[in-house]
Amino acid sequence: TCRVTPPSGIATYAARLSGSRKVDTLMLSGGDPAQGDVCEAMGPHGFAGLDQQLVDAVTGWLKANMR
């Protein structure tokens, strides 16, 4: 429901990172029901209930891509 960064724009956002050596994207779903504004901490952008899944994905990516 985000008007600024809708999930459907993920390829466009990734393409804008043209100066990056590597760009990977990941879409998370599930978690706790959203509460409040979509951009607030308890909304979809806050990853409510997906904290560990997000941390695991980011740390896994960092470990796999460290020089």
All heavy atoms as TSV, in Angstrom:
chain	resi	resn	atom	element	x	y	z
A	1	THR	N	N	0.811	-1.208	0.000
A	1	THR	CA	C	0.000	0.000	0.000
A	1	THR	C	C	0.852	1.268	0.000
A	1	THR	O	O	0.305	2.344	-0.017
A	1	THR	CB	C	-0.930	0.006	1.225
A	1	THR	OG1	O	-0.136	-0.037	2.409
A	1	THR	CG2	C	-1.903	-1.161	1.197
A	2	CYS	N	N	2.157	1.128	0.007
A	2	CYS	CA	C	3.027	2.306	0.018
A	2	CYS	C	C	2.999	3.006	-1.337
A	2	CYS	O	O	3.207	2.379	-2.372
A	2	CYS	CB	C	4.453	1.904	0.368
A	2	CYS	SG	S	5.580	3.309	0.401
A	3	ARG	N	N	2.779	4.299	-1.315
A	3	ARG	CA	C	2.766	5.084	-2.550
A	3	ARG	C	C	4.165	5.436	-3.012
A	3	ARG	O	O	4.383	5.718	-4.175
A	3	ARG	CB	C	1.952	6.361	-2.357
A	3	ARG	CG	C	0.480	6.115	-2.104
A	3	ARG	CD	C	-0.268	7.418	-1.816
A	3	ARG	NE	N	0.182	7.963	-0.538
A	3	ARG	CZ	C	0.616	9.208	-0.337
A	3	ARG	NH1	N	0.623	10.068	-1.321
A	3	ARG	NH2	N	1.019	9.613	0.841
A	4	VAL	N	N	5.150	5.453	-2.112
A	4	VAL	CA	C	6.506	5.892	-2.441
A	4	VAL	C	C	7.380	4.727	-2.912
A	4	VAL	O	O	8.095	4.847	-3.903
A	4	VAL	CB	C	7.152	6.587	-1.226
A	4	VAL	CG1	C	8.561	7.043	-1.552
A	4	VAL	CG2	C	6.299	7.767	-0.780
A	5	THR	N	N	7.339	3.617	-2.206
A	5	THR	CA	C	8.164	2.464	-2.566
A	5	THR	C	C	7.339	1.181	-2.582
A	5	THR	O	O	7.515	0.303	-1.751
A	5	THR	CB	C	9.352	2.300	-1.587
A	5	THR	OG1	O	8.828	2.195	-0.252
A	5	THR	CG2	C	10.318	3.448	-1.670
A	6	PRO	N	N	6.444	1.052	-3.549
A	6	PRO	CA	C	5.628	-0.162	-3.608
A	6	PRO	C	C	6.494	-1.373	-3.967
A	6	PRO	O	O	7.472	-1.245	-4.706
A	6	PRO	CB	C	4.621	0.140	-4.719
A	6	PRO	CG	C	5.305	1.133	-5.582
A	6	PRO	CD	C	6.148	1.965	-4.654
A	7	PRO	N	N	6.153	-2.546	-3.447
A	7	PRO	CA	C	6.933	-3.744	-3.757
A	7	PRO	C	C	7.053	-4.018	-5.259
A	7	PRO	O	O	8.061	-4.558	-5.707
A	7	PRO	CB	C	6.147	-4.861	-3.069
A	7	PRO	CG	C	5.386	-4.185	-1.982
A	7	PRO	CD	C	5.072	-2.821	-2.508
A	8	SER	N	N	6.079	-3.617	-6.027
A	8	SER	CA	C	6.131	-3.853	-7.474
A	8	SER	C	C	7.268	-3.097	-8.155
A	8	SER	O	O	7.642	-3.416	-9.281
A	8	SER	CB	C	4.807	-3.445	-8.115
A	8	SER	OG	O	4.563	-2.062	-7.900
A	9	GLY	N	N	7.861	-2.135	-7.469
A	9	GLY	CA	C	8.953	-1.351	-8.039
A	9	GLY	C	C	10.336	-1.870	-7.702
A	9	GLY	O	O	11.334	-1.212	-7.993
A	10	ILE	N	N	10.431	-3.060	-7.124
A	10	ILE	CA	C	11.719	-3.551	-6.631
A	10	ILE	C	C	12.791	-3.618	-7.724
A	10	ILE	O	O	13.942	-3.260	-7.489
A	10	ILE	CB	C	11.558	-4.906	-5.902
A	10	ILE	CG1	C	12.786	-5.199	-5.069
A	10	ILE	CG2	C	11.234	-6.018	-6.872
A	10	ILE	CD1	C	12.591	-6.323	-4.076
A	11	ALA	N	N	12.446	-4.027	-8.936
A	11	ALA	CA	C	13.429	-4.100	-10.024
A	11	ALA	C	C	13.920	-2.706	-10.408
A	11	ALA	O	O	15.109	-2.503	-10.672
A	11	ALA	CB	C	12.837	-4.816	-11.228
A	12	THR	N	N	13.028	-1.744	-10.402
A	12	THR	CA	C	13.398	-0.364	-10.721
A	12	THR	C	C	14.347	0.195	-9.670
A	12	THR	O	O	15.346	0.824	-9.994
A	12	THR	CB	C	12.137	0.519	-10.809
A	12	THR	OG1	O	11.291	-0.003	-11.828
A	12	THR	CG2	C	12.488	1.963	-11.115
A	13	TYR	N	N	14.044	-0.054	-8.393
A	13	TYR	CA	C	14.901	0.443	-7.314
A	13	TYR	C	C	16.274	-0.211	-7.380
A	13	TYR	O	O	17.295	0.445	-7.210
A	13	TYR	CB	C	14.268	0.203	-5.946
A	13	TYR	CG	C	12.852	0.716	-5.841
A	13	TYR	CD1	C	11.842	-0.086	-5.342
A	13	TYR	CD2	C	12.522	1.990	-6.267
A	13	TYR	CE1	C	10.536	0.376	-5.269
A	13	TYR	CE2	C	11.219	2.459	-6.204
A	13	TYR	CZ	C	10.240	1.645	-5.701
A	13	TYR	OH	O	8.953	2.095	-5.633
A	14	ALA	N	N	16.310	-1.509	-7.647
A	14	ALA	CA	C	17.585	-2.219	-7.740
A	14	ALA	C	C	18.410	-1.684	-8.911
A	14	ALA	O	O	19.630	-1.517	-8.791
A	14	ALA	CB	C	17.345	-3.716	-7.892
A	15	ALA	N	N	17.782	-1.394	-10.026
A	15	ALA	CA	C	18.490	-0.879	-11.201
A	15	ALA	C	C	19.113	0.487	-10.936
A	15	ALA	O	O	20.134	0.832	-11.537
A	15	ALA	CB	C	17.535	-0.808	-12.393
A	16	ARG	N	N	18.545	1.242	-10.045
A	16	ARG	CA	C	19.085	2.562	-9.715
A	16	ARG	C	C	20.402	2.472	-8.943
A	16	ARG	O	O	21.119	3.451	-8.820
A	16	ARG	CB	C	18.068	3.365	-8.902
A	16	ARG	CG	C	16.870	3.766	-9.724
A	16	ARG	CD	C	15.886	4.550	-8.907
A	16	ARG	NE	N	14.719	4.878	-9.699
A	16	ARG	CZ	C	13.594	5.339	-9.196
A	16	ARG	NH1	N	13.473	5.525	-7.899
A	16	ARG	NH2	N	12.581	5.602	-9.977
A	17	LEU	N	N	20.720	1.303	-8.435
A	17	LEU	CA	C	21.961	1.101	-7.695
A	17	LEU	C	C	23.073	0.671	-8.647
A	17	LEU	O	O	23.870	-0.213	-8.362
A	17	LEU	CB	C	21.751	0.058	-6.590
A	17	LEU	CG	C	20.669	0.411	-5.575
A	17	LEU	CD1	C	20.397	-0.769	-4.641
A	17	LEU	CD2	C	21.079	1.629	-4.764
A	18	SER	N	N	23.157	1.336	-9.784
A	18	SER	CA	C	24.068	0.944	-10.858
A	18	SER	C	C	25.543	1.044	-10.470
A	18	SER	O	O	26.384	0.408	-11.092
A	18	SER	CB	C	23.798	1.783	-12.107
A	18	SER	OG	O	23.973	3.160	-11.816
A	19	GLY	N	N	25.872	1.813	-9.468
A	19	GLY	CA	C	27.260	1.928	-9.029
A	19	GLY	C	C	27.673	0.850	-8.052
A	19	GLY	O	O	28.834	0.752	-7.674
A	20	SER	N	N	26.745	0.000	-7.666
A	20	SER	CA	C	27.038	-1.056	-6.701
A	20	SER	C	C	27.634	-2.267	-7.410
A	20	SER	O	O	27.239	-2.611	-8.515
A	20	SER	CB	C	25.768	-1.484	-5.969
A	20	SER	OG	O	25.259	-0.402	-5.231
A	21	ARG	N	N	28.578	-2.920	-6.744
A	21	ARG	CA	C	29.212	-4.107	-7.296
A	21	ARG	C	C	28.215	-5.245	-7.454
A	21	ARG	O	O	28.247	-5.986	-8.425
A	21	ARG	CB	C	30.370	-4.526	-6.380
A	21	ARG	CG	C	31.184	-5.673	-6.883
A	21	ARG	CD	C	32.418	-5.915	-6.031
A	21	ARG	NE	N	32.130	-6.129	-4.629
A	21	ARG	CZ	C	31.863	-7.315	-4.092
A	21	ARG	NH1	N	31.829	-8.379	-4.837
A	21	ARG	NH2	N	31.622	-7.415	-2.800
A	22	LYS	N	N	27.329	-5.402	-6.486
A	22	LYS	CA	C	26.341	-6.477	-6.518
A	22	LYS	C	C	25.066	-5.990	-5.851
A	22	LYS	O	O	25.117	-5.360	-4.804
A	22	LYS	CB	C	26.879	-7.703	-5.783
A	22	LYS	CG	C	25.934	-8.875	-5.807
A	22	LYS	CD	C	26.549	-10.100	-5.166
A	22	LYS	CE	C	25.556	-11.233	-5.229
A	22	LYS	NZ	N	26.045	-12.436	-4.627
A	23	VAL	N	N	23.942	-6.309	-6.449
A	23	VAL	CA	C	22.646	-5.946	-5.883
A	23	VAL	C	C	21.757	-7.193	-5.895
A	23	VAL	O	O	21.561	-7.805	-6.935
A	23	VAL	CB	C	21.953	-4.824	-6.695
A	23	VAL	CG1	C	20.571	-4.541	-6.134
A	23	VAL	CG2	C	22.805	-3.578	-6.716
A	24	ASP	N	N	21.286	-7.577	-4.743
A	24	ASP	CA	C	20.327	-8.665	-4.618
A	24	ASP	C	C	19.082	-8.093	-3.962
A	24	ASP	O	O	19.166	-7.151	-3.179
A	24	ASP	CB	C	20.872	-9.796	-3.748
A	24	ASP	CG	C	22.007	-10.545	-4.405
A	24	ASP	OD1	O	21.923	-10.802	-5.618
A	24	ASP	OD2	O	22.988	-10.875	-3.710
A	25	THR	N	N	17.953	-8.661	-4.273
A	25	THR	CA	C	16.713	-8.216	-3.649
A	25	THR	C	C	16.048	-9.401	-2.960
A	25	THR	O	O	16.270	-10.552	-3.329
A	25	THR	CB	C	15.744	-7.615	-4.682
A	25	THR	OG1	O	15.440	-8.588	-5.676
A	25	THR	CG2	C	16.340	-6.375	-5.336
A	26	LEU	N	N	15.240	-9.085	-1.978
A	26	LEU	CA	C	14.533	-10.107	-1.220
A	26	LEU	C	C	13.186	-9.538	-0.811
A	26	LEU	O	O	13.103	-8.404	-0.328
A	26	LEU	CB	C	15.334	-10.473	0.037
A	26	LEU	CG	C	14.675	-11.409	1.038
A	26	LEU	CD1	C	14.533	-12.804	0.438
A	26	LEU	CD2	C	15.495	-11.464	2.315
A	27	MET	N	N	12.162	-10.308	-1.022
A	27	MET	CA	C	10.821	-9.898	-0.624
A	27	MET	C	C	10.409	-10.769	0.557
A	27	MET	O	O	10.413	-11.997	0.461
A	27	MET	CB	C	9.844	-10.090	-1.778
A	27	MET	CG	C	8.450	-9.600	-1.495
A	27	MET	SD	S	8.270	-7.829	-1.603
A	27	MET	CE	C	8.580	-7.558	-3.331
A	28	LEU	N	N	10.084	-10.152	1.677
A	28	LEU	CA	C	9.608	-10.874	2.848
A	28	LEU	C	C	8.098	-10.743	2.929
A	28	LEU	O	O	7.537	-9.711	2.571
A	28	LEU	CB	C	10.229	-10.296	4.129
A	28	LEU	CG	C	11.749	-10.336	4.233
A	28	LEU	CD1	C	12.199	-9.680	5.534
A	28	LEU	CD2	C	12.270	-11.752	4.153
A	29	SER	N	N	7.451	-11.775	3.424
A	29	SER	CA	C	6.004	-11.706	3.622
A	29	SER	C	C	5.663	-12.411	4.915
A	29	SER	O	O	6.455	-13.173	5.456
A	29	SER	CB	C	5.263	-12.345	2.443
A	29	SER	OG	O	5.579	-13.710	2.347
A	30	GLY	N	N	4.477	-12.133	5.388
A	30	GLY	CA	C	4.047	-12.721	6.653
A	30	GLY	C	C	4.253	-11.732	7.779
A	30	GLY	O	O	4.155	-10.528	7.592
A	31	GLY	N	N	4.548	-12.237	8.955
A	31	GLY	CA	C	4.762	-11.374	10.105
A	31	GLY	C	C	3.468	-11.045	10.816
A	31	GLY	O	O	2.431	-11.652	10.589
A	32	ASP	N	N	3.562	-10.069	11.682
A	32	ASP	CA	C	2.410	-9.638	12.457
A	32	ASP	C	C	1.489	-8.760	11.613
A	32	ASP	O	O	1.952	-8.106	10.676
A	32	ASP	CB	C	2.869	-8.835	13.681
A	32	ASP	CG	C	3.709	-9.664	14.638
A	32	ASP	OD1	O	3.599	-10.910	14.611
A	32	ASP	OD2	O	4.482	-9.065	15.406
A	33	PRO	N	N	0.203	-8.707	11.935
A	33	PRO	CA	C	-0.692	-7.805	11.206
A	33	PRO	C	C	-0.204	-6.354	11.342
A	33	PRO	O	O	0.224	-5.938	12.415
A	33	PRO	CB	C	-2.036	-7.988	11.911
A	33	PRO	CG	C	-1.946	-9.310	12.596
A	33	PRO	CD	C	-0.498	-9.478	12.955
A	34	ALA	N	N	-0.229	-5.629	10.232
A	34	ALA	CA	C	0.217	-4.240	10.236
A	34	ALA	C	C	-0.705	-3.387	11.102
A	34	ALA	O	O	-1.913	-3.605	11.136
A	34	ALA	CB	C	0.247	-3.699	8.816
A	35	GLN	N	N	-0.109	-2.435	11.790
A	35	GLN	CA	C	-0.853	-1.487	12.620
A	35	GLN	C	C	-0.377	-0.082	12.304
A	35	GLN	O	O	0.814	0.146	12.162
A	35	GLN	CB	C	-0.605	-1.770	14.094
A	35	GLN	CG	C	-1.030	-3.149	14.541
A	35	GLN	CD	C	-0.638	-3.412	15.987
A	35	GLN	OE1	O	-0.289	-2.512	16.726
A	35	GLN	NE2	N	-0.698	-4.663	16.382
A	36	GLY	N	N	-1.281	0.840	12.203
A	36	GLY	CA	C	-0.919	2.232	11.976
A	36	GLY	C	C	-0.541	2.505	10.533
A	36	GLY	O	O	-0.853	1.746	9.623
A	37	ASP	N	N	0.165	3.595	10.331
A	37	ASP	CA	C	0.591	4.056	9.021
A	37	ASP	C	C	1.518	3.037	8.368
A	37	ASP	O	O	2.325	2.399	9.036
A	37	ASP	CB	C	1.308	5.407	9.165
A	37	ASP	CG	C	1.640	6.017	7.829
A	37	ASP	OD1	O	0.774	6.683	7.242
A	37	ASP	OD2	O	2.782	5.807	7.368
A	38	VAL	N	N	1.446	2.900	7.052
A	38	VAL	CA	C	2.250	1.900	6.341
A	38	VAL	C	C	3.749	2.124	6.491
A	38	VAL	O	O	4.533	1.184	6.384
A	38	VAL	CB	C	1.892	1.822	4.836
A	38	VAL	CG1	C	0.465	1.388	4.640
A	38	VAL	CG2	C	2.166	3.126	4.128
A	39	CYS	N	N	4.176	3.355	6.745
A	39	CYS	CA	C	5.606	3.646	6.860
A	39	CYS	C	C	6.113	3.655	8.303
A	39	CYS	O	O	7.295	3.861	8.536
A	39	CYS	CB	C	5.920	4.986	6.204
A	39	CYS	SG	S	5.673	4.952	4.414
A	40	GLU	N	N	5.249	3.433	9.239
A	40	GLU	CA	C	5.664	3.431	10.642
A	40	GLU	C	C	6.251	2.078	11.042
A	40	GLU	O	O	6.176	1.100	10.309
A	40	GLU	CB	C	4.467	3.772	11.539
A	40	GLU	CG	C	3.913	5.161	11.329
A	40	GLU	CD	C	4.889	6.257	11.685
A	40	GLU	OE1	O	5.678	6.086	12.637
A	40	GLU	OE2	O	4.877	7.293	11.007
A	41	ALA	N	N	6.827	2.020	12.231
A	41	ALA	CA	C	7.517	0.828	12.715
A	41	ALA	C	C	6.631	-0.408	12.757
A	41	ALA	O	O	7.095	-1.524	12.514
A	41	ALA	CB	C	8.103	1.091	14.095
A	42	MET	N	N	5.357	-0.260	13.042
A	42	MET	CA	C	4.465	-1.412	13.123
A	42	MET	C	C	3.703	-1.651	11.825
A	42	MET	O	O	2.870	-2.528	11.739
A	42	MET	CB	C	3.489	-1.260	14.300
A	42	MET	CG	C	4.177	-1.193	15.655
A	42	MET	SD	S	5.291	-2.569	15.994
A	42	MET	CE	C	4.117	-3.889	16.226
A	43	GLY	N	N	4.021	-0.869	10.806
A	43	GLY	CA	C	3.428	-1.056	9.487
A	43	GLY	C	C	4.296	-1.991	8.656
A	43	GLY	O	O	5.300	-2.527	9.134
A	44	PRO	N	N	3.951	-2.207	7.401
A	44	PRO	CA	C	4.719	-3.115	6.552
A	44	PRO	C	C	6.205	-2.767	6.425
A	44	PRO	O	O	7.038	-3.648	6.318
A	44	PRO	CB	C	4.021	-2.994	5.193
A	44	PRO	CG	C	2.624	-2.617	5.540
A	44	PRO	CD	C	2.754	-1.724	6.743
A	45	HIS	N	N	6.559	-1.491	6.456
A	45	HIS	CA	C	7.965	-1.113	6.344
A	45	HIS	C	C	8.750	-1.404	7.619
A	45	HIS	O	O	9.976	-1.346	7.613
A	45	HIS	CB	C	8.104	0.371	6.010
A	45	HIS	CG	C	7.816	0.676	4.582
A	45	HIS	ND1	N	8.182	1.862	4.001
A	45	HIS	CD2	C	7.212	-0.038	3.609
A	45	HIS	CE1	C	7.808	1.862	2.742
A	45	HIS	NE2	N	7.203	0.718	2.484
A	46	GLY	N	N	8.054	-1.685	8.690
A	46	GLY	CA	C	8.732	-1.947	9.960
A	46	GLY	C	C	9.118	-3.396	10.172
A	46	GLY	O	O	9.768	-3.737	11.139
A	47	PHE	N	N	8.741	-4.283	9.267
A	47	PHE	CA	C	9.068	-5.710	9.352
A	47	PHE	C	C	8.582	-6.341	10.648
A	47	PHE	O	O	9.224	-7.245	11.198
A	47	PHE	CB	C	10.574	-5.945	9.195
A	47	PHE	CG	C	11.127	-5.412	7.896
A	47	PHE	CD1	C	11.865	-4.242	7.866
A	47	PHE	CD2	C	10.886	-6.082	6.711
A	47	PHE	CE1	C	12.371	-3.754	6.669
A	47	PHE	CE2	C	11.384	-5.602	5.512
A	47	PHE	CZ	C	12.128	-4.432	5.492
A	48	ALA	N	N	7.446	-5.883	11.163
A	48	ALA	CA	C	6.895	-6.397	12.421
A	48	ALA	C	C	6.694	-7.909	12.346
A	48	ALA	O	O	6.028	-8.419	11.454
A	48	ALA	CB	C	5.571	-5.715	12.750
A	49	GLY	N	N	7.297	-8.620	13.266
A	49	GLY	CA	C	7.177	-10.062	13.317
A	49	GLY	C	C	8.108	-10.792	12.365
A	49	GLY	O	O	8.127	-12.012	12.321
A	50	LEU	N	N	8.860	-10.045	11.580
A	50	LEU	CA	C	9.805	-10.637	10.631
A	50	LEU	C	C	11.243	-10.315	11.018
A	50	LEU	O	O	12.160	-10.545	10.226
A	50	LEU	CB	C	9.533	-10.128	9.210
A	50	LEU	CG	C	8.194	-10.511	8.610
A	50	LEU	CD1	C	7.957	-9.763	7.309
A	50	LEU	CD2	C	8.139	-12.004	8.378
A	51	ASP	N	N	11.424	-9.798	12.218
A	51	ASP	CA	C	12.737	-9.319	12.641
A	51	ASP	C	C	13.841	-10.365	12.454
A	51	ASP	O	O	14.862	-10.093	11.823
A	51	ASP	CB	C	12.700	-8.875	14.106
A	51	ASP	CG	C	11.607	-7.866	14.368
A	51	ASP	OD1	O	10.428	-8.271	14.338
A	51	ASP	OD2	O	11.921	-6.692	14.589
A	52	GLN	N	N	13.643	-11.555	12.974
A	52	GLN	CA	C	14.692	-12.568	12.902
A	52	GLN	C	C	14.930	-13.030	11.474
A	52	GLN	O	O	16.071	-13.240	11.054
A	52	GLN	CB	C	14.370	-13.767	13.800
A	52	GLN	CG	C	15.565	-14.681	14.015
A	52	GLN	CD	C	16.737	-13.941	14.657
A	52	GLN	OE1	O	16.596	-13.339	15.726
A	52	GLN	NE2	N	17.886	-13.964	14.010
A	53	GLN	N	N	13.866	-13.162	10.702
A	53	GLN	CA	C	14.008	-13.551	9.303
A	53	GLN	C	C	14.820	-12.502	8.541
A	53	GLN	O	O	15.688	-12.842	7.731
A	53	GLN	CB	C	12.627	-13.725	8.672
A	53	GLN	CG	C	12.653	-14.242	7.261
A	53	GLN	CD	C	11.255	-14.418	6.674
A	53	GLN	OE1	O	10.249	-14.325	7.359
A	53	GLN	NE2	N	11.186	-14.665	5.391
A	54	LEU	N	N	14.568	-11.235	8.810
A	54	LEU	CA	C	15.301	-10.160	8.162
A	54	LEU	C	C	16.759	-10.154	8.587
A	54	LEU	O	O	17.665	-10.078	7.753
A	54	LEU	CB	C	14.651	-8.809	8.486
A	54	LEU	CG	C	15.364	-7.576	7.934
A	54	LEU	CD1	C	15.378	-7.603	6.410
A	54	LEU	CD2	C	14.720	-6.321	8.456
A	55	VAL	N	N	17.010	-10.256	9.882
A	55	VAL	CA	C	18.387	-10.270	10.392
A	55	VAL	C	C	19.153	-11.450	9.797
A	55	VAL	O	O	20.298	-11.311	9.364
A	55	VAL	CB	C	18.404	-10.304	11.938
A	55	VAL	CG1	C	19.800	-10.596	12.464
A	55	VAL	CG2	C	17.900	-8.980	12.495
A	56	ASP	N	N	18.542	-12.629	9.765
A	56	ASP	CA	C	19.201	-13.810	9.210
A	56	ASP	C	C	19.532	-13.616	7.728
A	56	ASP	O	O	20.609	-14.003	7.267
A	56	ASP	CB	C	18.323	-15.049	9.385
A	56	ASP	CG	C	18.187	-15.489	10.827
A	56	ASP	OD1	O	18.967	-15.019	11.696
A	56	ASP	OD2	O	17.279	-16.304	11.106
A	57	ALA	N	N	18.609	-13.029	6.978
A	57	ALA	CA	C	18.835	-12.803	5.549
A	57	ALA	C	C	19.977	-11.815	5.324
A	57	ALA	O	O	20.852	-12.045	4.486
A	57	ALA	CB	C	17.558	-12.299	4.884
A	58	VAL	N	N	19.993	-10.719	6.066
A	58	VAL	CA	C	21.029	-9.701	5.895
A	58	VAL	C	C	22.389	-10.247	6.325
A	58	VAL	O	O	23.384	-10.097	5.604
A	58	VAL	CB	C	20.671	-8.406	6.661
A	58	VAL	CG1	C	21.840	-7.434	6.658
A	58	VAL	CG2	C	19.445	-7.757	6.042
A	59	THR	N	N	22.466	-10.874	7.487
A	59	THR	CA	C	23.764	-11.397	7.939
A	59	THR	C	C	24.243	-12.529	7.030
A	59	THR	O	O	25.443	-12.627	6.759
A	59	THR	CB	C	23.720	-11.860	9.409
A	59	THR	OG1	O	22.691	-12.826	9.578
A	59	THR	CG2	C	23.494	-10.694	10.346
A	60	GLY	N	N	23.330	-13.356	6.533
A	60	GLY	CA	C	23.717	-14.393	5.589
A	60	GLY	C	C	24.290	-13.811	4.315
A	60	GLY	O	O	25.298	-14.274	3.774
A	61	TRP	N	N	23.653	-12.748	3.810
A	61	TRP	CA	C	24.131	-12.086	2.599
A	61	TRP	C	C	25.503	-11.474	2.847
A	61	TRP	O	O	26.407	-11.596	2.015
A	61	TRP	CB	C	23.139	-11.009	2.161
A	61	TRP	CG	C	23.467	-10.429	0.812
A	61	TRP	CD1	C	22.985	-10.834	-0.381
A	61	TRP	CD2	C	24.356	-9.331	0.542
A	61	TRP	NE1	N	23.521	-10.053	-1.387
A	61	TRP	CE2	C	24.365	-9.138	-0.849
A	61	TRP	CE3	C	25.151	-8.506	1.331
A	61	TRP	CZ2	C	25.120	-8.152	-1.467
A	61	TRP	CZ3	C	25.915	-7.530	0.714
A	61	TRP	CH2	C	25.893	-7.347	-0.662
A	62	LEU	N	N	25.652	-10.804	3.984
A	62	LEU	CA	C	26.946	-10.185	4.291
A	62	LEU	C	C	28.052	-11.229	4.391
A	62	LEU	O	O	29.144	-11.046	3.826
A	62	LEU	CB	C	26.855	-9.388	5.593
A	62	LEU	CG	C	26.032	-8.108	5.528
A	62	LEU	CD1	C	25.835	-7.532	6.915
A	62	LEU	CD2	C	26.709	-7.081	4.619
A	63	LYS	N	N	27.803	-12.324	5.061
A	63	LYS	CA	C	28.807	-13.378	5.187
A	63	LYS	C	C	29.171	-13.967	3.823
A	63	LYS	O	O	30.324	-14.266	3.566
A	63	LYS	CB	C	28.303	-14.480	6.117
A	63	LYS	CG	C	28.271	-14.066	7.562
A	63	LYS	CD	C	27.700	-15.176	8.431
A	63	LYS	CE	C	27.614	-14.736	9.879
A	63	LYS	NZ	N	26.982	-15.772	10.727
A	64	ALA	N	N	28.198	-14.137	2.970
A	64	ALA	CA	C	28.443	-14.716	1.640
A	64	ALA	C	C	29.140	-13.765	0.695
A	64	ALA	O	O	29.757	-14.196	-0.288
A	64	ALA	CB	C	27.116	-15.176	1.027
A	65	ASN	N	N	29.057	-12.464	0.970
A	65	ASN	CA	C	29.590	-11.472	0.033
A	65	ASN	C	C	30.747	-10.634	0.564
A	65	ASN	O	O	31.150	-9.679	-0.074
A	65	ASN	CB	C	28.450	-10.549	-0.437
A	65	ASN	CG	C	27.463	-11.286	-1.290
A	65	ASN	OD1	O	27.714	-11.542	-2.454
A	65	ASN	ND2	N	26.348	-11.693	-0.710
A	66	MET	N	N	31.269	-11.009	1.716
A	66	MET	CA	C	32.427	-10.283	2.257
A	66	MET	C	C	33.668	-10.700	1.471
A	66	MET	O	O	33.829	-11.850	1.109
A	66	MET	CB	C	32.619	-10.605	3.730
A	66	MET	CG	C	31.464	-10.146	4.606
A	66	MET	SD	S	31.324	-8.375	4.755
A	66	MET	CE	C	32.589	-8.055	5.926
A	67	ARG	N	N	34.527	-9.760	1.243
A	67	ARG	CA	C	35.776	-10.071	0.522
A	67	ARG	C	C	36.737	-10.781	1.425
A	67	ARG	O	O	36.834	-10.668	2.550
A	67	ARG	CB	C	36.413	-8.795	0.034
A	67	ARG	CG	C	35.610	-8.144	-1.053
A	67	ARG	CD	C	36.338	-6.965	-1.559
A	67	ARG	NE	N	35.456	-6.170	-2.386
A	67	ARG	CZ	C	35.879	-5.210	-3.143
A	67	ARG	NH1	N	37.142	-4.914	-3.210
A	67	ARG	NH2	N	35.049	-4.514	-3.853
